Each structure stands twice: as C-alpha cells, then as structure tokens.
Amino acid sequence: MELLRPSLLLTVSLSLLQLVSAQTSTDSAEVDALNKLIDYWNLRSKINLTTIDPCTRNASWASENANPRVACDCTSNSCHITHLKIYALDIMGELPSELFMLRKLMDLNLGQNVLNGSIPAEIGQLSNMQYLSLGINNFTGRVPTELGNLTKLISLSFSSNNFFGPLPKELGKLTSLQQLYIDSSGVTGSIPQEFANLKSLRILWASDNLFTGKIPEFFGTLTELADLRLQGTLLEGPIPRSFRALNKLEDLRIGDLSAEDSTLDFLESQKSLSILSLRNCRVSGKIPDQLGTFAKLQLLDLSFNKLTGQIPTSLQDLSTLQYLYLGNNNLSGELPVNIIAPNLIALDVSYNPLSGNLPRNFAKGGLSMKALGMMQCLHSNTKCSNKVPSSSFSIKCGGTQIASASGIEFDDDSKTLEAASFYTSSGNRWAVSNTGNFISNPNGPLYIAQTDSQITGTLDSELYKTARISPSSLRYYGLGLENGKYRIDLHFAEITMEDSLSWKGLGRRVFDVYIQGERVLRDLNIKKEAGGSKRALVKTFEANVTNTIIEIHFFWAGKGTCCIPFQGTYGPLVSAIHASQVSTGNGSSKGDKKHVGKIVGITVGCAAALVIISSVFYLWWTKDSSSHIRIFTDSPKQNLVR
C-alpha cells in the first residue's frame, strides 16, 4: 500500500479540522430555550434565530454594541451561550424558566426594562455568572439568597426595583465582587455583617433604602472602595473612624444620618477624593486643615451640619475645587481672602454667623455664590422696609408672568439660577435661593424643567408647564408681608418623569417641604399623589407671619431614584406658589435685645446678588467697609440636622 505524501497528509488534516469546526453547533437545549425567550419577550423583529444558529461566527448580534446581544463560547465540542443582553427594550413579564437553561451564562444584562415578579431561586444555578444586571425594573419579593451561589460575580446590580425585606447575608459569599449597585431597590433592615467579606469591593451604591442601625464599622476594612454612596437611608451616625483606612476613595457621598453626631476626624489620607459629600450628617466640630491637601477634590459639600469654627485657609489651596457648599452650619469668623480659586464655580456659605468683608475677586466671571450682600434690618429704631407691606405674593416658578383662571397674577420667575444663587424679585416682594448641582447630568446645569404637554386635573395647564428644580435645597421667601395668618398654596406637577409602561416611567421623585422651619410634607412623591405625571397637585397650608417673612423650603433628603429617565433626575420640583393673608396679626415679633428683623433686598457692589441668611450674623456695609452691623432676626430658619 502506497503511503500518503506529507503535503497531501497536511491538506487532508486541515480539511478535516475545517469540517469539524464548521459542524460545531450550539447546544440544542440552549437554542430551544433562547428561541422561547425571544418569543416570550416579543423580540423576533429584533433578532430572528428561527433558522440560524445563535452562535454563528461573526454574527451581527454578537458584537459588543448589539442589543439584543447573544454571544457564545465555542471552544468545546459544542457552543454555549455565555452573553445575553436585552437592555432598555421595555420587555415585560416575569423571568421565565427557560432563562435558567442557559447554564453557561457569564454576562446577563436585563437592565432598564419592565420585568416584574420575584427573582426565582433558579438564579443560583447560573454558577458561571460574572456580570449580572437586573437594575431599573419592577421586580418584587425578597432578594433571593441563592444569589450567594454566584461566587464568580464581579458586578451585581438590582437597583431601582421594589424588593422588600433585608439584604440576604449570603451575598457575603461573593468575595470576587467589585461592583454592587443596590440603590433604590427597596431593601430594609441592617446591613449584614457578612458584607465584611467583600474585600474586593470597589463600588457600592446603596442610597435610598430603609437601612437601619449604625453605619457598619467594617466598612473601614473594605480598603479597595473607590465609590461609596449612602444617602437617604435610616442609618445612624457616627461615621466610623475606621473610614480613615479607605485611602482609595474617589467618590464618597453619605447623607441624612440621625442619632449621634459625627466628626471629620476620619479624613486623613483620602487624597484621591474628587467628590466628598457629607450633607445633613450631624457632623460637628471643626473643618480639618488637612482637607486643603486633598488636591484632586472637585466638589466638597458639608452643608446642613453642625460645624463650628472658622473656614480653614487651607481650602484656598484646592486648585481643582469647583463646588464648595458649607451652608447651614455654625461657622464663624471671616471668609479666607483667597477662597475663590480660579476653578471655583459655586460657593455657598449662607446660614452661618460669618463676619468680615467679601473675599477678593468675589465678582469673577462664572462664579455662582451665596455669601454676603442681602442687607437686613438695622437696630430697632431704624426703619428698614423700603415698600408698603403687602398681604400676598404669587410666583410662577421657573416661568414667565401668567394669570390663573381665577385671576391671580403670578410673577415672572424665569431668572437663570445656578449652583449657589440668590435672586430678589422686582419690588422686593419675594426672593428665591438655590443650592447644589446635578452631578453627571447629561443635560448640563439645568434648574428649570419644562414641557409642551397638557397638564390634566386643572383649568390652569400653562401654570404647570414650567417648574423650578433643585438637586439639594430650594427656598422661596415672601418679603415685606403684613404680620398675620397666611394661606399658602403650593402647585406641583411631575413633568420630567414619564408616566408610561416603559422603564422611563419607573422613576420616583421624593423630597420634603418646610414652611417657617417646620416640615409640612415628608417624602412627597408628586406623581404618586397626583395619580400620574403631568397631573396637577395642589397642597394647601396655613402659616403665621410674625416678622414680615415667609420661608418655604424644598429639600432633597437623599431619597427617590437618581437616574430615571437620565442621570441627575431627582430633587425638589415646584410649579407655582401663592400666599395670601387670611387674618391679621398684632405686630412684629421682637428678637433678642429688642432688635427686630426684616429682610429687604439691596444690590451689593456692581456684580452679583449674594446672601448670608442666619439667625445672628454680620454684614458688610458697602458705604463703610470698616464697620460691621450685628443683626438679630426671628426669620424662620431651622437647621435640618436631626
């Protein structure tokens, strides 16, 4: 028998390999399961695999950017589906059993849909899973303990859902986990001690959940953490001193803590921080000088706390700092001379008993500032008001002047506000103050919302087509009012969050409302109370005016979704305000040492409207920069620290 020549043998071998490769096909059970999923979620028009192997080489649906996406691993005798993405396509229904037939899945992305029901225990069978995204859906029930079986997980997201009950301690088995997104998921109770095992964790978003108990001390042992967010929970302070070990932090946002006070003693070596927000955390003591060495810091928010002492001059050295919020504390002394660095965009030091002159270059272009400049009353024997007292005011928040069907004239409030702004209306009838910036908002620094849609449930649709919005704190002041009892109508309509069957309709805006320093609305959800978006909602209250001022404060306490339908969709929203006197009072109230407080608006310098508003504070008198006037006022200021 003649032997085959080597060249012929090589040709035959290559042909056989190509034949075997060409015949490699996807596991038939997986193909059947995938096609049932496609039909169940009505995706046949987007990806039709009826007659085509889903693991066909170079298929269009296998690319990184494909949606839906199906990708496979064909290194064994048969191909297996390892990647499945059905992202933001509004698929509905519960998770079908066929999904768990895809046992080799490594990456499953079902985020931003309208899936409902509970997550089946069978999820624990997908033991190869590395990336699992179920965020922004309508899932209910408890978070399944079987997720703890997915020990290869690197990233897990089930944020923005409607789960209930505690986080399962079994999640502490996910020792490879680097990213955990559970914000607005609905979970409650304490954070399990077993989470101390998550030593690889780099990102933890856990805001807007009803967590209870103290902030866990073990968080300080998760030394890989770069991004930690714990706002709008029921957690208690203090912020553990163990946080000093978290020297890889780049973004730290903690807010709305109760019970014990915290200090800033843990801030030592977090030199990588670019965002530091500890708003409304009962932080007391002084601002440490070492903050001035955090050279990468771009946003620093320590507002609504109990800080004392002077603002450190070291903050002048933060050349990258863009936003500095120190309002609503008890800081004293003078502002550092060079506090306004070249890159600073916004500065808020309002509601502090500060003294001294305005800092250098306070009027530099591009700066938004609330500091000194709204002149208040003088001594009790000095007449402060510059107009006849009024008995009402009406504001079309975020819009131009308009008359309602009942004949009420709402004033223009279309002035552009920025991250730390104060504006007084013509005639000094009212004023508006905004603090905060929408971080990562793709639409930029917008503080007015608007729509062309009709608003239902009202005869005044146009009244609700614009609104003021704020990422933090929005205040309106009625000025120069007659003392007495007032009726206050607050007009709302949700015009940015959709009311639809899409994932875009799953957003929740939640905020608080204070009138004269008292909380009158807690966790207001406009869309829920009005019965849908673009529907009018009116809330009516009564308040006493004893010093010619009404303060209405809309405050974000860290609750509600953050990112539906886009990043930075949260915070207070108000469409219009109307206040009118219903009975007269018996004159102005008296402050300490027979001093009386009344707010009147005066322009300071030639550039900007700037303000400090506090119960006791000093003002810079523009005609004589060497003199300071101490002001006592019973204006309705109440710190929100719980």
C-alpha positions as CSV (number, residue, x, y, z in Angstrom):
1,M,0.0,0.0,0.0
2,E,1.4,3.4,-1.0
3,L,2.0,5.9,1.8
4,L,0.5,9.4,1.6
5,R,2.9,12.1,0.8
6,P,3.4,14.7,3.7
7,S,2.0,17.5,1.8
8,L,-1.2,15.5,0.9
9,L,-1.5,14.4,4.6
10,L,-1.4,18.1,5.7
11,T,-4.1,19.1,3.2
12,V,-6.4,16.2,4.4
13,S,-5.8,17.1,8.1
14,L,-6.7,20.8,7.5
15,S,-9.8,19.8,5.6
16,L,-10.9,17.6,8.4
17,L,-10.3,20.3,11.0
18,Q,-12.3,22.8,9.0
19,L,-15.1,20.3,8.6
20,V,-15.3,19.7,12.3
21,S,-15.2,23.4,13.0
22,A,-17.9,24.1,10.5
23,Q,-20.1,21.4,12.1
24,T,-19.7,22.8,15.7
25,S,-23.2,24.0,16.7
26,T,-24.9,25.4,19.8
27,D,-26.3,23.0,22.4
28,S,-29.8,22.2,21.2
29,A,-31.4,22.8,24.7
30,E,-29.9,26.3,24.8
31,V,-31.1,27.1,21.3
32,D,-34.6,26.0,22.2
33,A,-34.6,28.0,25.4
34,L,-33.3,31.1,23.7
35,N,-36.0,31.0,21.0
36,K,-38.6,30.7,23.6
37,L,-37.2,33.7,25.4
38,I,-37.3,35.7,22.2
39,D,-40.9,34.8,21.6
40,Y,-41.9,35.4,25.2
41,W,-40.4,38.9,25.1
42,N,-41.6,39.7,21.6
43,L,-38.1,40.2,20.3
44,R,-38.5,38.3,17.0
45,S,-38.4,41.5,15.0
46,K,-35.1,42.5,16.5
47,I,-33.3,39.1,16.5
48,N,-34.8,36.2,14.5
49,L,-32.9,33.0,15.1
50,T,-35.5,30.5,13.9
51,T,-33.3,29.0,11.2
52,I,-29.9,30.3,12.2
53,D,-27.6,29.0,14.8
54,P,-27.3,31.7,17.5
55,C,-23.6,31.1,17.8
56,T,-22.8,31.7,14.1
57,R,-19.4,33.2,13.7
58,N,-19.2,36.9,13.2
59,A,-22.9,37.3,13.7
60,S,-24.2,40.9,13.9
61,W,-26.0,40.1,17.2
62,A,-22.7,39.0,18.9
63,S,-20.9,42.4,18.7
64,E,-20.3,44.4,21.9
65,N,-22.7,47.1,20.8
66,A,-25.5,44.8,19.7
67,N,-28.8,45.0,21.5
68,P,-30.2,42.4,21.9
69,R,-26.9,40.7,22.1
70,V,-26.1,36.9,22.1
71,A,-22.5,35.8,22.3
72,C,-21.1,32.4,22.7
73,D,-18.1,30.2,23.7
74,C,-17.3,27.5,21.1
75,T,-14.0,26.2,22.5
76,S,-15.6,22.8,23.4
77,N,-17.4,20.2,21.3
78,S,-20.5,22.4,21.2
79,C,-21.1,26.1,21.5
80,H,-22.7,27.6,24.7
81,I,-24.4,30.9,25.1
82,T,-22.3,33.0,27.5
83,H,-23.6,36.5,27.0
84,L,-27.2,37.7,26.8
85,K,-28.1,41.4,26.7
86,I,-31.7,42.7,26.4
87,Y,-31.2,46.3,27.6
88,A,-33.7,49.1,27.7
89,L,-36.1,47.4,25.3
90,D,-39.1,47.5,27.7
91,I,-39.5,43.8,27.9
92,M,-42.2,42.8,30.3
93,G,-43.3,39.8,32.4
94,E,-41.6,37.6,34.9
95,L,-38.4,35.8,34.4
96,P,-39.3,32.6,32.5
97,S,-37.8,29.2,33.5
98,E,-36.1,28.9,30.1
99,L,-33.7,31.6,31.1
100,F,-32.1,29.3,33.6
101,M,-31.5,26.7,30.9
102,L,-28.6,28.9,29.8
103,R,-26.3,27.4,32.4
104,K,-23.1,28.7,30.9
105,L,-24.1,32.4,31.1
106,M,-21.3,34.6,32.2
107,D,-22.9,38.0,31.5
108,L,-26.6,38.7,31.8
109,N,-27.9,42.3,31.3
110,L,-31.7,42.8,31.6
111,G,-31.4,46.3,32.9
112,Q,-33.8,49.1,32.2
113,N,-36.9,47.1,31.3
114,V,-40.3,46.5,33.0
115,L,-39.7,43.0,34.3
116,N,-41.8,42.1,37.3
117,G,-42.5,39.3,39.8
118,S,-39.9,37.8,42.1
119,I,-36.5,36.5,41.1
120,P,-36.7,32.7,41.1
121,A,-34.3,30.7,43.2
122,E,-33.1,29.1,40.0
123,I,-30.9,32.1,39.5
124,G,-28.5,30.4,41.8
125,Q,-27.9,27.7,39.1
126,L,-26.0,30.1,36.8
127,S,-22.8,29.5,38.7
128,N,-20.5,30.9,35.9
129,M,-22.1,34.3,36.1
130,Q,-19.6,37.2,36.4
131,Y,-21.8,40.2,35.4
132,L,-25.5,40.3,36.4
133,S,-27.6,43.4,35.8
134,L,-31.3,43.5,36.8
135,G,-31.4,47.2,37.7
136,I,-34.3,49.5,36.8
137,N,-37.2,47.0,36.6
138,N,-40.3,46.2,38.6
139,F,-39.1,43.2,40.5
140,T,-40.8,42.5,43.8
141,G,-40.4,40.0,46.7
142,R,-37.3,39.3,48.6
143,V,-33.8,39.4,47.2
144,P,-33.1,35.6,46.7
145,T,-30.5,34.1,49.0
146,E,-29.4,31.9,46.0
147,L,-27.5,34.9,44.6
148,G,-24.9,33.9,47.1
149,N,-24.2,30.8,45.0
150,L,-22.8,33.0,42.2
151,T,-19.4,33.2,43.7
152,K,-17.7,34.3,40.4
153,L,-19.7,37.5,40.3
154,I,-17.7,40.6,39.6
155,S,-20.6,43.0,39.2
156,L,-24.1,42.8,40.6
157,S,-27.0,45.3,40.1
158,F,-30.6,45.1,41.3
159,S,-31.0,48.8,41.9
160,S,-34.3,50.7,41.3
161,N,-36.7,47.9,42.0
162,N,-39.5,47.1,44.5
163,F,-38.0,44.4,46.7
164,F,-38.8,44.2,50.4
165,G,-37.1,42.7,53.4
166,P,-33.4,42.6,54.4
167,L,-30.4,42.0,52.2
168,P,-29.5,38.3,52.4
169,K,-26.4,37.6,54.4
170,E,-25.5,35.1,51.7
171,L,-24.3,37.9,49.5
172,G,-21.3,38.0,51.8
173,K,-20.0,34.9,49.9
174,L,-19.4,36.9,46.8
175,T,-15.8,37.5,47.6
176,S,-14.9,38.4,44.0
177,L,-17.5,41.1,43.8
178,Q,-16.1,44.5,42.7
179,Q,-19.3,46.4,41.9
180,L,-22.6,46.3,43.9
181,Y,-25.5,48.6,42.9
182,I,-28.5,48.3,45.2
183,D,-29.7,51.9,45.4
184,S,-33.5,52.4,45.4
185,S,-34.0,48.7,45.5
186,G,-36.5,48.7,48.4
187,V,-34.4,46.6,50.8
188,T,-34.6,47.3,54.6
189,G,-33.0,46.4,57.9
190,S,-29.4,46.3,58.9
191,I,-26.5,45.8,56.5
192,P,-25.3,42.2,57.1
193,Q,-22.1,41.7,59.0
194,E,-21.2,39.1,56.3
195,F,-20.6,42.0,53.9
196,A,-17.3,42.4,55.7
197,N,-16.0,39.6,53.5
198,L,-16.4,41.7,50.3
199,K,-12.8,42.7,50.3
200,S,-12.6,43.2,46.5
201,L,-15.5,45.7,46.5
202,R,-14.7,48.9,44.7
203,I,-18.1,50.4,44.1
204,L,-21.1,50.3,46.5
205,W,-24.2,52.4,45.7
206,A,-26.8,51.8,48.5
207,S,-28.7,55.1,48.7
208,D,-32.5,55.4,49.1
209,N,-33.1,52.2,51.0
210,L,-34.6,51.9,54.5
211,F,-31.4,50.6,56.1
212,T,-31.4,50.8,59.9
213,G,-28.8,50.7,62.6
214,K,-25.4,52.4,62.6
215,I,-23.1,52.7,59.7
216,P,-21.1,49.4,59.9
217,E,-17.6,49.7,61.4
218,F,-16.5,47.0,59.0
219,F,-16.8,49.3,56.0
220,G,-13.4,50.6,57.0
221,T,-11.9,47.2,56.2
222,L,-13.2,47.3,52.6
223,T,-10.0,49.1,51.6
224,E,-10.5,48.7,47.8
225,L,-13.5,51.0,48.0
226,A,-13.4,53.9,45.5
227,D,-17.0,54.9,45.3
228,L,-19.4,54.7,48.3
229,R,-22.9,56.2,48.3
230,L,-25.2,56.1,51.4
231,Q,-27.7,58.9,51.1
232,G,-31.4,58.9,52.1
233,T,-31.4,55.9,54.4
234,L,-32.4,55.5,58.1
235,L,-28.8,54.8,59.1
236,E,-27.4,56.4,62.2
237,G,-24.1,58.0,62.9
238,P,-21.4,58.4,63.7
239,I,-19.3,57.9,60.5
240,P,-16.8,55.3,61.8
241,R,-13.3,56.4,62.4
242,S,-12.3,53.2,60.6
243,F,-13.1,55.1,57.4
244,R,-9.6,56.6,57.7
245,A,-8.3,53.4,56.1
246,L,-10.2,54.0,52.9
247,N,-7.4,55.7,51.1
248,K,-8.6,54.7,47.6
249,L,-11.8,56.6,47.8
250,E,-12.6,58.8,44.9
251,D,-16.3,59.5,45.5
252,L,-17.8,59.5,49.0
253,R,-21.4,60.5,49.5
254,I,-23.1,60.0,52.8
255,G,-26.2,61.9,53.9
256,D,-29.2,62.2,56.1
257,L,-27.8,60.4,59.2
258,S,-29.6,60.5,62.5
259,A,-28.9,59.9,66.2
260,E,-25.2,60.5,67.1
261,D,-23.0,63.3,65.8
262,S,-20.1,62.6,63.5
263,T,-16.8,64.4,63.1
264,L,-14.4,64.7,60.2
265,D,-11.5,63.1,62.1
266,F,-11.6,60.1,59.7
267,L,-10.4,62.4,56.8
268,E,-6.7,61.8,56.8
269,S,-5.3,60.0,53.8
270,Q,-8.1,60.0,51.2
271,K,-6.1,62.1,48.8
272,S,-7.8,60.5,45.8
273,L,-11.2,62.0,46.6
274,S,-12.7,64.1,43.9
275,I,-16.3,64.2,45.3
276,L,-16.9,64.4,49.1
277,S,-20.5,65.0,50.2
278,L,-21.4,64.6,53.8
279,R,-24.6,66.7,53.7
280,N,-27.0,66.6,56.6
281,C,-25.0,64.1,58.6
282,R,-24.9,65.7,62.0
283,V,-21.2,66.5,61.5
284,S,-19.9,68.6,64.4
285,G,-16.5,70.1,65.3
286,K,-14.2,72.0,63.0
287,I,-13.3,71.5,59.4
288,P,-9.8,69.9,59.4
289,D,-6.9,71.8,57.8
290,Q,-5.8,68.6,56.0
291,L,-8.7,68.9,53.7
292,G,-6.6,71.5,51.9
293,T,-4.2,68.8,50.9
294,F,-6.8,66.8,49.0
295,A,-5.5,68.0,45.7
296,K,-8.0,66.2,43.5
297,L,-11.1,67.5,45.2
298,Q,-13.6,69.0,42.8
299,L,-16.8,69.0,45.0
300,L,-17.0,69.5,48.7
301,D,-20.4,69.5,50.4
302,L,-20.6,69.8,54.1
303,S,-23.9,71.7,54.3
304,F,-26.7,71.2,56.8
305,N,-24.4,70.1,59.6
306,K,-23.2,71.4,63.0
307,L,-19.7,72.6,62.1
308,T,-18.1,75.3,64.1
309,G,-15.0,77.4,64.0
310,Q,-13.5,79.2,61.0
311,I,-13.3,78.1,57.4
312,P,-9.7,76.8,57.1
313,T,-7.5,79.0,54.9
314,S,-6.0,75.7,53.6
315,L,-9.1,75.4,51.4
316,Q,-7.6,78.2,49.3
317,D,-5.0,75.7,48.1
318,L,-7.6,73.4,46.4
319,S,-6.9,74.5,42.8
320,T,-9.2,71.9,41.3
321,L,-12.2,72.7,43.6
322,Q,-15.3,73.7,41.6
323,Y,-18.1,73.4,44.1
324,L,-17.9,74.3,47.8
325,Y,-21.1,74.0,49.9
326,L,-20.8,75.0,53.6
327,G,-24.2,76.5,54.2
328,N,-26.4,75.8,57.2
329,N,-23.7,75.3,59.8
330,N,-22.4,77.4,62.7
331,L,-19.1,78.6,61.0
332,S,-17.8,81.9,62.2
333,G,-15.1,84.4,61.5
334,E,-14.1,85.8,58.2
335,L,-14.0,84.1,54.8
336,P,-10.5,83.3,53.7
337,V,-9.2,86.1,51.5
338,N,-8.4,83.8,48.5
339,I,-11.2,81.3,49.0
340,I,-12.4,81.9,45.4
341,A,-9.8,79.9,43.5
342,P,-9.6,80.1,39.7
343,N,-11.6,77.0,39.0
344,L,-14.3,77.6,41.6
345,I,-17.8,77.6,40.0
346,A,-20.1,77.8,43.1
347,L,-19.6,78.8,46.7
348,D,-22.4,78.7,49.4
349,V,-21.7,79.8,53.0
350,S,-25.2,81.0,53.7
351,Y,-26.8,80.4,57.1
352,N,-23.6,80.8,59.0
353,P,-22.7,83.6,61.5
354,L,-19.8,84.8,59.4
355,S,-18.2,88.3,59.6
356,G,-15.9,90.4,57.6
357,N,-15.6,91.6,54.0
358,L,-16.4,89.8,50.8
359,P,-13.4,87.9,49.6
360,R,-11.2,89.1,46.8
361,N,-12.5,88.6,43.2
362,F,-16.0,87.7,44.5
363,A,-17.4,89.1,41.3
364,K,-15.3,87.0,39.0
365,G,-17.0,85.8,35.9
366,G,-18.6,82.3,36.0
367,L,-18.9,82.2,39.8
368,S,-22.2,81.4,41.5
369,M,-22.1,82.5,45.1
370,K,-24.3,82.8,48.2
371,A,-22.5,84.8,50.8
372,L,-22.8,88.4,51.7
373,G,-25.0,91.0,50.1
374,M,-28.6,90.9,51.0
375,M,-29.0,93.7,53.6
376,Q,-31.2,93.1,56.6
377,C,-32.7,95.4,59.1
378,L,-30.7,97.6,61.4
379,H,-31.4,98.5,65.0
380,S,-34.9,98.6,66.4
381,N,-35.1,102.3,66.0
382,T,-34.2,102.1,62.3
383,K,-36.9,101.9,59.6
384,C,-35.8,99.0,57.3
385,S,-38.7,98.4,54.9
386,N,-38.5,100.1,51.5
387,K,-42.1,99.5,50.5
388,V,-45.6,99.3,51.8
389,P,-46.2,95.9,53.4
390,S,-48.2,93.5,51.3
391,S,-50.6,90.8,52.2
392,S,-49.9,88.3,49.4
393,F,-47.4,87.1,46.8
394,S,-47.7,84.8,43.8
395,I,-44.8,83.2,41.9
396,K,-44.7,81.3,38.6
397,C,-41.8,79.1,39.5
398,G,-39.4,78.7,36.6
399,G,-41.7,80.6,34.1
400,T,-42.9,84.0,32.9
401,Q,-45.7,86.0,34.3
402,I,-49.1,84.4,34.0
403,A,-52.7,84.9,35.2
404,S,-54.6,82.0,36.5
405,A,-58.2,81.2,35.6
406,S,-59.3,82.7,39.0
407,G,-57.5,85.9,38.2
408,I,-54.4,85.5,40.3
409,E,-51.3,87.2,38.7
410,F,-48.3,85.0,39.1
411,D,-45.0,86.9,38.9
412,D,-42.2,86.1,36.5
413,D,-39.6,83.7,38.0
414,S,-37.7,82.7,34.8
415,K,-34.3,84.1,36.0
416,T,-31.5,81.7,35.4
417,L,-30.2,80.3,38.8
418,E,-27.0,78.4,39.2
419,A,-25.4,76.1,41.7
420,A,-25.3,78.8,44.5
421,S,-27.7,81.6,43.6
422,F,-30.0,84.1,45.2
423,Y,-32.4,86.3,43.3
424,T,-34.8,89.0,44.5
425,S,-37.9,89.9,42.5
426,S,-38.5,93.4,41.2
427,G,-40.1,95.4,44.0
428,N,-38.6,93.1,46.6
429,R,-41.9,91.2,47.0
430,W,-40.2,87.8,47.2
431,A,-36.8,86.0,46.7
432,V,-35.6,82.6,45.6
433,S,-32.4,80.8,46.6
434,N,-30.9,77.6,45.1
435,T,-28.1,75.4,46.3
436,G,-26.5,72.3,44.6
437,N,-25.6,70.9,41.3
438,F,-26.8,67.9,39.4
439,I,-23.7,65.7,39.2
440,S,-23.3,63.8,35.9
441,N,-26.5,65.2,34.4
442,P,-26.1,64.8,30.6
443,N,-28.3,67.9,30.1
444,G,-26.0,70.2,31.9
445,P,-26.7,72.6,34.8
446,L,-30.4,73.0,34.3
447,Y,-32.6,74.3,37.2
448,I,-35.8,74.8,35.3
449,A,-38.0,72.0,33.9
450,Q,-40.5,72.5,31.2
451,T,-42.9,70.5,29.0
452,D,-45.2,71.2,26.0
453,S,-47.7,68.6,27.1
454,Q,-51.1,69.4,28.5
455,I,-51.4,69.2,32.3
456,T,-54.6,67.4,33.4
457,G,-56.6,67.9,36.6
458,T,-56.6,71.7,36.4
459,L,-58.0,74.7,34.4
460,D,-54.6,76.3,34.5
461,S,-52.5,73.9,32.4
462,E,-50.0,76.7,31.5
463,L,-49.2,77.3,35.2
464,Y,-47.6,73.8,35.4
465,K,-45.7,73.7,32.2
466,T,-42.5,75.0,33.8
467,A,-41.1,74.4,37.3
468,R,-38.1,75.1,39.4
469,I,-36.0,72.1,40.2
470,S,-33.0,71.7,42.6
471,P,-30.6,69.0,43.4
472,S,-30.4,70.0,47.0
473,S,-32.1,73.0,48.5
474,L,-34.6,75.4,47.0
475,R,-36.0,78.3,49.1
476,Y,-38.6,80.9,48.4
477,Y,-39.1,83.9,50.7
478,G,-42.1,86.2,50.9
479,L,-40.8,89.6,51.9
480,G,-42.3,92.7,53.5
481,L,-45.5,91.0,54.5
482,E,-48.1,92.2,56.9
483,N,-48.0,90.0,60.0
484,G,-50.8,87.6,60.5
485,K,-52.0,84.2,59.3
486,Y,-51.5,83.2,55.7
487,R,-52.9,80.5,53.4
488,I,-50.1,79.0,51.2
489,D,-50.9,77.1,48.0
490,L,-48.1,75.0,46.6
491,H,-48.6,73.9,43.0
492,F,-46.9,70.8,41.7
493,A,-46.9,68.6,38.5
494,E,-44.3,66.0,37.6
495,I,-43.2,67.0,34.2
496,T,-39.8,65.3,33.8
497,M,-40.5,61.7,34.9
498,E,-42.7,59.9,32.5
499,D,-46.0,58.1,33.3
500,S,-45.8,55.2,30.9
501,L,-45.4,51.4,30.6
502,S,-41.8,52.0,29.7
503,W,-38.8,51.7,32.1
504,K,-38.7,55.5,31.8
505,G,-41.9,55.6,33.9
506,L,-40.3,53.9,36.9
507,G,-38.7,57.0,38.4
508,R,-39.6,58.3,41.8
509,R,-39.0,61.9,42.8
510,V,-39.1,62.3,46.6
511,F,-38.5,65.4,48.7
512,D,-39.5,67.3,51.8
513,V,-41.2,70.7,52.3
514,Y,-40.7,73.1,55.2
515,I,-42.7,76.2,55.9
516,Q,-41.4,78.6,58.5
517,G,-38.9,76.0,59.5
518,E,-41.5,73.3,60.2
519,R,-41.7,70.2,58.0
520,V,-45.1,70.1,56.5
521,L,-44.5,67.4,53.8
522,R,-42.2,64.4,54.2
523,D,-41.3,62.2,51.3
524,L,-43.6,63.9,48.9
525,N,-43.9,61.9,45.6
526,I,-45.8,64.2,43.2
527,K,-46.5,61.6,40.6
528,K,-47.9,59.1,43.2
529,E,-50.1,61.7,45.0
530,A,-51.4,63.3,41.8
531,G,-52.2,59.9,40.2
532,G,-49.6,60.2,37.4
533,S,-47.2,62.5,35.7
534,K,-48.4,65.7,34.1
535,R,-51.3,65.9,36.5
536,A,-51.8,69.0,38.7
537,L,-51.4,68.7,42.5
538,V,-52.1,71.5,45.0
539,K,-51.1,71.3,48.6
540,T,-52.5,74.0,51.0
541,F,-51.1,75.1,54.3
542,E,-51.5,77.8,56.9
543,A,-48.6,79.7,58.5
544,N,-48.1,82.6,60.8
545,V,-46.0,85.6,59.9
546,T,-44.6,87.5,62.8
547,N,-41.6,89.3,61.3
548,T,-42.8,90.1,57.7
549,I,-41.2,87.0,56.2
550,I,-42.5,83.6,54.9
551,E,-39.9,81.0,54.2
552,I,-40.8,78.0,52.0
553,H,-38.0,75.4,51.8
554,F,-38.0,72.5,49.4
555,F,-35.3,70.0,50.5
556,W,-33.9,66.8,49.0
557,A,-33.1,64.3,51.7
558,G,-31.4,61.8,49.5
559,K,-34.5,59.7,48.6
560,G,-36.0,58.7,45.3
561,T,-34.4,57.3,42.2
562,C,-31.4,59.2,40.9
563,C,-31.2,58.2,37.2
564,I,-34.6,57.7,35.6
565,P,-35.1,58.6,32.8
566,F,-31.5,60.0,32.8
567,Q,-28.7,60.7,35.3
568,G,-29.4,63.5,37.7
569,T,-33.2,63.3,37.7
570,Y,-34.1,63.9,41.4
571,G,-34.7,66.6,43.9
572,P,-37.4,69.2,44.6
573,L,-39.7,70.4,41.9
574,V,-42.4,73.2,42.3
575,S,-44.6,74.8,39.7
576,A,-46.1,77.8,41.4
577,I,-46.6,79.4,44.8
578,H,-49.5,81.6,46.0
579,A,-49.7,83.0,49.6
580,S,-52.4,85.3,50.9
581,Q,-53.3,86.7,54.3
582,V,-56.4,85.2,55.9
583,S,-56.2,87.1,59.2
584,T,-54.1,90.0,60.6
585,G,-51.6,89.7,63.4
586,N,-50.7,92.0,66.3
587,G,-47.5,93.5,65.0
588,S,-43.9,92.4,64.5
589,S,-42.3,90.0,66.9
590,K,-39.2,91.0,68.8
591,G,-35.8,89.5,68.6
592,D,-33.1,89.4,71.2
593,K,-32.2,92.7,72.9
594,K,-35.1,94.5,71.3
595,H,-33.8,94.1,67.8
596,V,-36.3,93.5,65.0
597,G,-35.6,91.6,61.8
598,K,-37.0,92.4,58.4
599,I,-35.5,91.3,55.1
600,V,-35.1,93.9,52.3
601,G,-33.2,93.5,49.1
602,I,-30.2,95.7,48.2
603,T,-27.7,95.1,45.4
604,V,-24.1,94.8,46.8
605,G,-21.3,96.2,44.7
606,C,-21.9,96.1,41.0
607,A,-21.9,92.5,40.0
608,A,-23.9,89.9,41.9
609,A,-26.8,89.1,44.2
610,L,-25.1,87.4,47.2
611,V,-26.5,86.3,50.5
612,I,-25.9,85.1,54.0
613,I,-29.1,84.4,55.9
614,S,-28.8,83.3,59.5
615,S,-30.4,84.0,62.9
616,V,-27.4,86.1,64.1
617,F,-24.8,87.3,61.7
618,Y,-22.6,90.2,60.4
619,L,-22.9,92.1,57.2
620,W,-20.5,94.1,55.2
621,W,-21.8,97.7,54.8
622,T,-20.9,98.8,51.3
623,K,-20.6,102.5,52.2
624,D,-18.1,101.8,55.0
625,S,-16.2,98.6,54.7
626,S,-14.6,99.0,58.1
627,S,-17.9,98.7,60.1
628,H,-20.0,95.7,60.9
629,I,-23.6,95.6,62.0
630,R,-24.9,92.8,64.1
631,I,-28.3,91.7,63.2
632,F,-30.9,89.8,65.2
633,T,-33.9,88.3,63.4
634,D,-36.6,85.8,64.2
635,S,-36.7,84.9,60.5
636,P,-37.8,81.3,60.1
637,K,-34.6,79.4,59.9
638,Q,-34.3,75.9,61.3
639,N,-31.4,73.6,60.7
640,L,-32.4,70.3,59.3
641,V,-30.0,68.3,61.4
642,R,-32.0,65.7,63.1
